[in-house]
Amino acid sequence: MVVIKLDSGYNTGLSLAHIADIQKVSHVAALPSSHSDPEKDSPSYSSSDKPGFSVIGVGGTIASKVEYEKGGVIAKLSPEELTRMVPEIGSFAQVRRILSPFTKMSEDMMPSDWMAIARICHEELNRPDVQGVILTHGTDTLHYTAAALSFMLPNLSKPVVLVGSQRSSDRGSSDANMNLIAGARVAVSDMAEVGICMHGSTSDEYCLFIRGSSVRKMHSTRRDAFRPINRVPIARVEYDGKITPLSPYRKRGDGLTGLDAVFEEKVAFIKIYPGFSPEVLDYYVDTGCKGFVLEATGMGHVHSTRLIPVIHRITEKGIPVFITSQTIYGRVNLEVYTNLRLLQDAGAIGLEDMISETAYIKLGWVLAHTQDGKEVREMMLSNHSGEISPSSRTDVFLN
């Protein structure tokens, strides 16, 4: 194997078995740049009768490239550069508009950013020449944003497709191109769902479109990191355009998409563990917390003598306490064990099979509408966007 160091910093290898001769040359002329004017040359921008979609870019690895001077990855690519990288989209769709309200790595996202994104999506979705929206976004908190948009965009009539990548877009192993192509196919499909569209396997075989209220990043680096939790994906999307529905979904409609971009930030999202100090809950109460999501063990357990009395005291003050499970898969059931019944008697409310991150997002959204205890409970236990399923399936665990 001959290993060649490229100017980009990456290496390429050639098998000696396929090399007949090697000659050293003093200079190689640079190849012409592939970055042309998108308005003139990119098929994605061509004027045609192909269905159109808008691209909203907010940063993340999908908009990043390696900064060799410092040895890290930095968000530098614009949405325009991203679309130029995937001219294949021009064969079946075209980009109507490209917007970049801000550029952030996803770990820096704040609830105010979710609301800003929701407002921009709402405006684009209600344009008559736009069939759907693609949101390019970092992967670390991509599922938080997907959950937020699931609640903030009611009466959805067109798809909102969140796309990220686990490898920066300038790397040979990047998953950005295939994710964007598959995302574009969903954006002009008959679906009207908020969801994440990314690799379904580590190879470039297919992507999965997964509902935004029941998806989670399950691996730090794998290209197929995003998986549906307690659910089946909405669809499998092939590179060649074939879309195979895997579960029922909301169909595209003629009505206008609504906007309900509100969020109460004084919500505590806390993981319960052996030795957890009850004073932590008291601290949140003292600092004005308006609601709790406790990620408990198993079917919803917390320490019976240390925490249940504190939870009772909190709920008596009118502050709601909701329970999810840190097992990720499965369902909370506060009826099974004695301690779970005591927890329920203390005023805690189990959230069925809602995943913890979605529960946190939903509680912040609900508390922005009402802080009446009965109304909060009813809204949290109502199924708004597929976040609660009526029964547990046996075929979805680690699938």
C-alpha positions as CSV (number, residue, x, y, z in Angstrom):
1,M,0.0,0.0,0.0
2,V,1.2,3.5,-0.9
3,V,-0.1,6.1,1.4
4,I,-0.3,9.6,0.1
5,K,-0.7,12.7,2.3
6,L,-3.2,15.1,0.6
7,D,-3.1,18.9,1.0
8,S,-6.4,18.7,2.8
9,G,-4.8,16.8,5.6
10,Y,-6.4,13.5,4.9
11,N,-4.6,10.4,3.5
12,T,-5.4,8.2,0.6
13,G,-4.1,4.7,-0.1
14,L,-3.4,2.9,-3.3
15,S,-2.7,-0.9,-3.5
16,L,0.7,-1.8,-5.0
17,A,-1.0,-4.6,-6.8
18,H,-2.7,-2.1,-9.1
19,I,0.2,0.3,-9.7
20,A,2.3,-0.2,-12.8
21,D,4.6,2.8,-12.4
22,I,5.2,5.7,-10.0
23,Q,6.7,9.0,-11.2
24,K,7.4,12.1,-9.2
25,V,6.3,15.3,-10.8
26,S,7.2,18.8,-9.7
27,H,3.8,20.4,-10.0
28,V,0.2,19.4,-10.5
29,A,-2.3,22.0,-11.7
30,A,-5.2,22.6,-9.4
31,L,-8.5,21.2,-10.4
32,P,-11.2,23.8,-11.2
33,S,-13.4,24.7,-8.3
34,S,-16.7,22.9,-8.0
35,H,-18.1,25.8,-6.1
36,S,-20.0,27.7,-8.8
37,D,-22.8,30.3,-8.5
38,P,-25.8,28.3,-7.2
39,E,-28.3,30.8,-8.7
40,K,-26.9,30.0,-12.2
41,D,-25.4,26.6,-12.2
42,S,-26.8,24.3,-9.5
43,P,-29.6,22.0,-10.7
44,S,-31.2,22.5,-7.3
45,Y,-31.9,26.2,-8.2
46,S,-33.0,25.6,-11.8
47,S,-36.2,27.1,-12.8
48,S,-38.6,24.2,-13.4
49,D,-41.8,22.7,-12.4
50,K,-40.1,20.4,-9.9
51,P,-41.5,20.7,-6.4
52,G,-39.6,23.1,-4.2
53,F,-38.5,23.3,-0.5
54,S,-36.8,25.7,1.7
55,V,-33.5,25.1,3.6
56,I,-33.0,26.6,7.0
57,G,-29.4,26.3,8.3
58,V,-28.5,26.8,11.9
59,G,-25.0,25.3,12.0
60,G,-23.7,22.0,13.5
61,T,-21.4,19.4,12.1
62,I,-23.3,19.2,8.8
63,A,-22.3,22.8,8.2
64,S,-18.7,22.3,9.5
65,K,-15.3,21.5,8.1
66,V,-12.0,20.6,9.6
67,E,-9.9,23.6,10.6
68,Y,-6.5,22.2,10.2
69,E,-4.7,25.2,11.7
70,K,-6.3,24.4,15.1
71,G,-7.0,20.7,14.7
72,G,-10.7,20.9,15.3
73,V,-14.1,21.0,13.5
74,I,-15.7,24.4,13.1
75,A,-19.1,25.4,11.7
76,K,-18.1,27.3,8.5
77,L,-20.2,26.1,5.6
78,S,-23.2,28.2,4.6
79,P,-26.5,26.6,3.6
80,E,-25.7,27.7,0.0
81,E,-22.5,25.7,0.1
82,L,-24.3,22.7,1.5
83,T,-26.8,22.6,-1.3
84,R,-24.1,23.0,-3.9
85,M,-22.6,19.8,-2.5
86,V,-25.7,17.8,-3.5
87,P,-26.5,18.6,-7.1
88,E,-28.4,15.3,-7.2
89,I,-31.3,17.0,-5.6
90,G,-31.9,19.0,-8.8
91,S,-33.1,15.9,-10.6
92,F,-36.3,15.7,-8.5
93,A,-36.7,19.0,-6.6
94,Q,-35.4,22.5,-6.3
95,V,-34.5,24.8,-3.5
96,R,-36.8,27.8,-3.2
97,R,-35.2,29.7,-0.4
98,I,-32.1,29.4,1.8
99,L,-32.2,31.0,5.2
100,S,-29.6,31.1,8.0
101,P,-30.9,33.0,11.1
102,F,-27.9,32.0,13.1
103,T,-25.0,29.5,13.3
104,K,-24.4,27.5,16.4
105,M,-23.1,24.1,17.4
106,S,-26.1,22.3,18.8
107,E,-24.8,22.1,22.4
108,D,-25.2,25.9,22.5
109,M,-28.9,25.8,21.6
110,M,-31.4,27.5,23.9
111,P,-35.2,27.4,24.1
112,S,-35.3,30.9,22.5
113,D,-33.6,29.3,19.5
114,W,-36.3,26.7,19.2
115,M,-38.9,29.4,19.2
116,A,-37.0,31.4,16.5
117,I,-36.7,28.3,14.3
118,A,-40.4,27.5,14.7
119,R,-41.3,31.0,13.6
120,I,-39.1,30.7,10.5
121,C,-40.4,27.2,9.7
122,H,-44.0,28.6,10.0
123,E,-43.4,31.4,7.6
124,E,-41.7,29.1,5.0
125,L,-44.3,26.3,5.3
126,N,-47.1,28.7,4.5
127,R,-45.6,29.9,1.3
128,P,-47.6,28.5,-1.6
129,D,-44.4,27.6,-3.6
130,V,-42.8,25.6,-0.8
131,Q,-43.7,21.9,-0.4
132,G,-41.6,21.4,2.8
133,V,-38.7,22.6,4.9
134,I,-35.3,21.1,5.6
135,L,-33.6,22.2,8.8
136,T,-29.8,21.5,9.0
137,H,-28.7,21.4,12.6
138,G,-26.1,19.8,14.9
139,T,-26.8,16.3,16.1
140,D,-26.1,16.6,19.8
141,T,-29.4,18.3,20.6
142,L,-31.2,17.6,17.3
143,H,-33.8,15.5,19.0
144,Y,-34.6,18.3,21.4
145,T,-35.3,20.7,18.6
146,A,-37.3,18.1,16.8
147,A,-39.5,17.6,19.8
148,A,-39.9,21.4,20.3
149,L,-41.0,21.9,16.7
150,S,-43.4,18.9,17.1
151,F,-45.3,21.0,19.7
152,M,-44.7,24.5,18.3
153,L,-46.1,23.8,14.8
154,P,-49.7,22.6,15.2
155,N,-51.9,21.6,12.3
156,L,-48.9,20.8,10.2
157,S,-49.7,20.6,6.5
158,K,-46.2,20.0,5.1
159,P,-43.1,18.2,6.3
160,V,-40.4,19.6,8.4
161,V,-37.3,17.5,8.0
162,L,-34.4,17.9,10.4
163,V,-31.1,16.8,9.0
164,G,-27.6,16.6,10.6
165,S,-24.4,14.6,10.0
166,Q,-22.0,12.7,12.3
167,R,-19.0,13.6,10.1
168,S,-18.2,17.1,8.9
169,S,-19.2,17.7,5.3
170,D,-15.7,18.0,3.9
171,R,-14.7,14.5,5.0
172,G,-14.8,11.5,2.7
173,S,-16.8,9.6,5.3
174,S,-19.4,12.3,5.7
175,D,-23.0,11.3,5.9
176,A,-24.2,14.8,5.0
177,N,-24.8,14.3,1.3
178,M,-27.0,11.2,1.6
179,N,-28.9,12.6,4.6
180,L,-29.6,15.8,2.6
181,I,-30.7,13.9,-0.5
182,A,-33.0,11.6,1.6
183,G,-34.3,14.6,3.5
184,A,-35.1,16.5,0.3
185,R,-37.1,13.5,-0.9
186,V,-39.2,13.5,2.3
187,A,-39.6,17.3,2.1
188,V,-41.5,17.0,-1.2
189,S,-43.3,13.8,-0.2
190,D,-46.9,13.4,0.9
191,M,-45.9,13.4,4.6
192,A,-46.8,16.2,7.0
193,E,-44.7,15.3,10.0
194,V,-41.8,16.9,12.0
195,G,-39.0,14.3,11.9
196,I,-35.3,13.5,11.7
197,C,-34.0,12.0,8.5
198,M,-30.5,10.4,8.8
199,H,-28.7,7.2,8.1
200,G,-30.4,4.0,9.0
201,S,-27.2,1.9,9.0
202,T,-23.5,2.6,9.2
203,S,-23.2,2.2,5.5
204,D,-24.7,4.4,2.8
205,E,-27.7,2.0,2.3
206,Y,-30.7,4.0,3.3
207,C,-32.0,6.7,5.7
208,L,-34.8,6.6,8.2
209,F,-37.4,9.3,8.7
210,I,-38.3,9.2,12.4
211,R,-41.0,11.2,14.2
212,G,-39.6,14.2,16.1
213,S,-41.4,13.5,19.4
214,S,-40.0,9.9,19.7
215,V,-36.5,10.0,18.5
216,R,-33.2,10.0,20.4
217,K,-29.5,10.2,19.6
218,M,-28.3,6.8,20.8
219,H,-24.6,6.9,19.9
220,S,-21.9,9.6,20.0
221,T,-20.3,8.9,16.7
222,R,-22.1,6.2,14.6
223,R,-23.8,7.5,11.4
224,D,-27.0,5.6,12.3
225,A,-27.1,7.2,15.8
226,F,-30.7,8.3,15.7
227,R,-33.3,5.7,16.5
228,P,-37.0,5.7,17.3
229,I,-37.8,4.9,20.9
230,N,-40.7,2.6,21.6
231,R,-41.8,3.2,18.0
232,V,-41.3,2.2,14.4
233,P,-39.8,4.8,12.0
234,I,-42.2,6.6,9.8
235,A,-40.4,5.6,6.6
236,R,-37.3,4.1,5.0
237,V,-35.8,6.4,2.3
238,E,-33.6,4.9,-0.4
239,Y,-30.9,6.9,-2.2
240,D,-32.7,6.3,-5.5
241,G,-35.9,7.9,-4.2
242,K,-37.9,4.9,-3.1
243,I,-39.8,5.7,0.1
244,T,-41.2,2.8,2.0
245,P,-43.7,3.7,4.8
246,L,-43.2,1.7,8.0
247,S,-45.9,3.2,10.2
248,P,-49.0,5.5,9.8
249,Y,-48.3,9.2,9.3
250,R,-50.0,12.5,8.9
251,K,-50.7,13.3,5.2
252,R,-49.9,16.6,3.5
253,G,-52.9,18.9,3.5
254,D,-54.1,22.2,2.0
255,G,-54.5,24.1,5.3
256,L,-52.1,26.6,6.8
257,T,-49.7,25.4,9.5
258,G,-50.2,27.0,12.9
259,L,-47.6,28.5,15.2
260,D,-47.5,28.0,18.9
261,A,-43.9,29.0,19.7
262,V,-43.9,29.4,23.5
263,F,-41.7,27.9,26.2
264,E,-41.4,28.3,30.0
265,E,-37.7,27.9,30.8
266,K,-38.1,27.4,34.6
267,V,-38.5,23.6,34.2
268,A,-36.1,21.2,36.0
269,F,-35.1,18.0,34.2
270,I,-33.3,15.8,36.7
271,K,-31.9,12.3,36.7
272,I,-32.5,10.3,39.8
273,Y,-29.7,8.1,41.1
274,P,-28.7,6.2,44.3
275,G,-27.7,8.7,46.9
276,F,-29.5,11.6,45.2
277,S,-29.9,14.5,47.6
278,P,-33.4,15.8,48.3
279,E,-31.9,19.2,48.8
280,V,-31.4,19.5,45.0
281,L,-35.2,19.5,44.6
282,D,-35.6,22.1,47.3
283,Y,-33.0,24.3,45.6
284,Y,-35.0,24.3,42.3
285,V,-38.2,25.1,44.2
286,D,-36.5,28.0,46.0
287,T,-35.2,29.4,42.7
288,G,-38.7,29.6,41.2
289,C,-39.0,26.2,39.3
290,K,-42.5,25.8,37.9
291,G,-42.3,22.1,37.1
292,F,-40.2,19.0,37.3
293,V,-39.4,16.0,35.0
294,L,-37.7,13.3,37.1
295,E,-36.0,10.6,35.1
296,A,-36.4,7.8,37.6
297,T,-35.3,4.2,37.6
298,G,-37.2,1.2,36.2
299,M,-40.9,1.9,36.0
300,G,-40.6,5.2,37.8
301,H,-38.9,4.5,41.2
302,V,-37.3,7.1,43.4
303,H,-35.9,6.6,47.0
304,S,-39.0,5.9,49.1
305,T,-38.0,7.6,52.3
306,R,-35.7,10.4,51.1
307,L,-37.5,11.6,48.0
308,I,-41.2,10.7,48.2
309,P,-41.9,13.1,51.2
310,V,-40.1,15.9,49.4
311,I,-42.1,15.3,46.2
312,H,-45.3,15.4,48.2
313,R,-44.3,18.7,49.7
314,I,-43.6,20.1,46.2
315,T,-46.8,19.0,44.6
316,E,-48.8,20.4,47.6
317,K,-47.3,23.8,46.6
318,G,-49.0,23.3,43.2
319,I,-45.7,22.5,41.3
320,P,-46.2,19.5,39.0
321,V,-43.8,16.6,39.1
322,F,-43.7,14.2,36.2
323,I,-41.9,10.8,36.0
324,T,-40.1,9.2,33.1
325,S,-37.8,6.3,33.0
326,Q,-34.0,6.3,32.5
327,T,-34.3,2.8,31.0
328,I,-35.1,4.7,27.7
329,Y,-37.2,1.9,26.4
330,G,-40.4,0.7,28.1
331,R,-43.2,2.4,30.0
332,V,-43.6,4.1,33.4
333,N,-46.3,2.5,35.5
334,L,-46.9,3.9,39.0
335,E,-49.5,1.2,39.8
336,V,-47.2,-1.9,40.1
337,Y,-45.1,-1.7,43.2
338,T,-46.0,-0.3,46.7
339,N,-43.4,2.4,46.5
340,L,-44.7,3.5,43.1
341,R,-48.2,3.8,44.5
342,L,-46.8,5.9,47.3
343,L,-45.1,8.1,44.8
344,Q,-48.4,8.5,42.9
345,D,-50.2,9.3,46.2
346,A,-47.6,12.0,46.7
347,G,-48.9,13.7,43.6
348,A,-46.3,12.5,41.0
349,I,-47.6,11.7,37.5
350,G,-46.2,9.0,35.2
351,L,-45.8,9.9,31.6
352,E,-46.4,6.5,30.0
353,D,-43.7,5.8,27.4
354,M,-42.8,9.4,26.6
355,I,-39.0,9.7,26.3
356,S,-37.4,12.0,28.9
357,E,-36.1,14.7,26.5
358,T,-39.6,15.0,24.9
359,A,-41.2,15.2,28.4
360,Y,-38.9,18.1,29.3
361,I,-39.7,20.0,26.1
362,K,-43.4,19.3,26.4
363,L,-43.6,20.5,30.0
364,G,-41.9,23.7,29.1
365,W,-44.4,24.2,26.3
366,V,-47.4,23.3,28.4
367,L,-46.4,25.6,31.3
368,A,-46.1,28.5,28.9
369,H,-49.9,28.0,28.2
370,T,-51.2,27.3,31.7
371,Q,-50.0,26.7,35.3
372,D,-53.4,25.3,36.5
373,G,-52.6,21.9,37.9
374,K,-55.5,20.1,36.3
375,E,-54.9,21.6,32.9
376,V,-51.2,20.9,33.0
377,R,-51.9,17.2,33.9
378,E,-54.5,16.9,31.1
379,M,-52.2,18.5,28.5
380,M,-49.2,16.4,29.5
381,L,-51.2,13.2,29.3
382,S,-52.8,14.1,26.0
383,N,-51.1,12.8,22.8
384,H,-50.2,15.9,20.7
385,S,-47.7,14.6,18.2
386,G,-47.2,10.9,18.8
387,E,-45.2,11.3,22.0
388,I,-47.4,8.8,23.8
389,S,-48.5,5.4,22.4
390,P,-51.6,3.5,23.6
391,S,-49.7,0.2,24.0
392,S,-46.2,-1.1,24.2
393,R,-44.7,-3.0,21.2
394,T,-42.4,-6.0,21.6
395,D,-40.6,-5.5,18.2
396,V,-39.1,-2.1,18.8
397,F,-36.4,-2.7,21.5
398,L,-33.0,-1.8,20.0
399,N,-34.4,-2.1,16.5
